[in-house]
């Protein structure tokens, strides 16, 4: 996926990298699925080049959360005392201390940048570590970058409390916005698509724009359908009793409302009729608009 309209955010991250050589900093990058958080951070890491040593950790969407998953990822990359304590199953406080020791040990060498992606899926131990590290990072020449989907977490979600506990003087928050109409129109024009139609179907979401314009023929690509289904309104089906939820469906450029019922305690779910109708409507609208 190409990086569009993110130069200002990249400059902000590069500025934080410079600041963190004197005193550690935290960058929190938020936005919906497909908005370009991972692409942004990957490009930032590329630009860091030899100036920094980037350590990556990810939180996974698992039924059973992977305790300290990002730290295990980071430990495999860094080796040293952190990897040793993780392998030994050391106590949590010893693992936390090892992560700090790992970052402190880079003084005079490459500048440490720690990236934790998808923190909205983090387990409790990982959130504890983020708070623990965030409160101590000011002593280190290090940059911590955390990404999460802010449209999937309510006011009571644990990630909200964890981020609020970080020292505000060291934290910079960035929320990635959808692409502008002008940017979408430019890309759609190059692909020979109707700009207004593309924007209506994607809302300026970079991943949706990329997949829609990269697809062959008039059909809506399966990746676009998957992302539409993966958005929060389509996932609110795990409830103990039957309820109603509305799903926006696009038809002839107008927003309509469809309702579907759900009621299951099971962890897996089938595509709700309203969501299927939304995708089918989008496909029909896109197909007719691309001719």
PEZI-V608391 format. One line per field, one symbol per residue. ss: DSSP state (H for helix, E for strand, L for the rest). phi: phi as a letter, one per 30 degrees, with the letter a starting at -180 (. if undefined). Layout:
BEGIN
ss->???
phi->???
END
This chain:
BEGIN
ss->LLLLLLHHHHHHHHHHHHHLLLLLEEEEEELLLLLLHHHHHHHHHHHHHHHEEEEEEELLLLLLLLLLHHHHHHHHHHLHHHHHHHHHLLLHHHHHHHHHHHHHLLLLLLEEEEEEELHHHLLHHHHHHHHHHHLLHHHLLEEEEEEELHHHLLLLLHHHHHHHLLLHHHEEEEELLLLLHHHHHHHHHHLLLLHHHHHHHHLLLHHHHHHHHHLLLLLLLHHHHHHHHHLHHHHLLLEEEEEEEEEEEEELLEEEEEEEEEEELLLLLLLLHHHHHHHHHHHHHHHHHLL
phi->.dcchbdddddddddddddddcaebbcccclddidjddddddddddddhddbccccbbccdcdcedehedddddddddiiddddddddiddedddedddddddddceicdddbcccchddcddddddedededddcdddcdbbccccacddcbddcdedddddddddddccbcbcdcdddedddddddddcicdeddddddciidedddddddddcidddeddddddddddeedcdccbdbdbcbcbdbcbhicccbcbbcbaadddcbcddeddedddddddddddddcd
END
